[in-house]
């Protein structure tokens, strides 16, 4: 017996916005990354490249006893994007 799915309900629960990219001073950041950076008051608008943002994130991680999983996650996604954008192929 095949299970029926309510497609409209499934699609309405998908968050298409958080993964959308924004161009901030020539750097591509997702809405989710921006939200987490804002939550931690990381001044990403003043940074000129992704490495500077990663540095700011690492400073907070090193100064904090408890690290939010979201902060750790966006640090790794930004680092990965920086690697692929700035590594000679």
C-alpha positions as CSV (number, residue, x, y, z in Angstrom):
1,X,0.0,0.0,0.0
2,X,1.4,3.4,-1.0
3,X,1.5,6.2,1.5
4,X,-0.2,9.5,0.5
5,X,1.6,12.7,1.3
6,X,0.1,16.2,1.5
7,X,2.5,18.0,-0.9
8,X,1.1,21.5,0.0
9,X,1.7,20.9,3.7
10,X,5.2,19.5,3.1
11,X,6.2,22.4,0.8
12,X,4.8,25.0,3.2
13,X,7.1,23.7,6.0
14,X,10.3,24.1,3.9
15,X,12.4,27.2,4.7
16,X,13.6,28.5,1.3
17,X,14.8,31.8,2.7
18,X,17.5,30.8,5.2
19,X,19.7,29.4,2.5
20,X,19.4,32.4,0.2
21,X,22.6,34.4,-0.3
22,X,23.1,38.1,0.3
23,X,26.0,40.1,-1.0
24,X,27.6,41.9,1.9
25,X,30.6,44.0,0.8
26,X,31.3,41.5,-2.0
27,X,31.1,38.5,0.4
28,X,28.3,36.0,-0.1
29,X,26.5,35.1,3.2
30,X,23.3,33.2,3.7
31,X,20.4,34.6,5.6
32,X,21.0,32.0,8.3
33,X,24.6,33.0,8.6
34,X,23.7,36.6,8.9
35,X,21.1,35.9,11.5
36,X,23.6,34.0,13.7
37,X,26.3,36.7,13.2
38,X,23.7,39.3,14.2
39,X,22.8,37.3,17.3
40,X,26.4,37.3,18.4
41,X,26.9,40.9,17.4
42,X,29.7,40.0,15.1
43,X,30.5,43.0,12.9
44,X,30.6,41.2,9.6
45,X,29.6,44.5,7.8
46,X,33.1,45.9,8.7
47,X,34.9,42.8,7.4
48,X,36.5,42.9,4.0
49,X,36.7,39.1,3.4
50,X,35.4,35.8,4.8
51,X,38.6,35.1,6.7
52,X,38.0,38.2,8.8
53,X,34.5,36.9,9.6
54,X,35.9,33.5,10.5
55,X,38.5,35.2,12.8
56,X,35.7,37.2,14.6
57,X,33.7,33.9,15.1
58,X,36.8,32.1,16.4
59,X,37.4,35.0,18.9
60,X,33.9,34.5,20.3
61,X,34.3,30.7,20.4
62,X,37.6,31.0,22.2
63,X,36.3,33.5,24.7
64,X,33.1,31.6,25.5
65,X,32.6,28.6,27.8
66,X,29.5,27.4,25.9
67,X,29.5,27.4,22.1
68,X,26.3,27.5,20.3
69,X,26.0,24.8,17.6
70,X,24.8,27.4,15.1
71,X,27.9,29.5,15.6
72,X,30.2,26.5,15.1
73,X,28.2,25.4,12.1
74,X,28.3,28.8,10.3
75,X,32.0,29.0,11.0
76,X,32.5,25.8,9.1
77,X,30.2,26.7,6.2
78,X,31.9,30.1,5.8
79,X,35.4,28.5,6.0
80,X,34.4,25.9,3.4
81,X,33.0,28.7,1.0
82,X,36.2,30.7,1.6
83,X,38.3,27.7,0.7
84,X,36.5,26.9,-2.5
85,X,36.3,30.6,-3.6
86,X,40.0,31.4,-2.9
87,X,41.9,28.3,-3.6
88,X,43.7,28.1,-6.9
89,X,42.4,25.3,-9.0
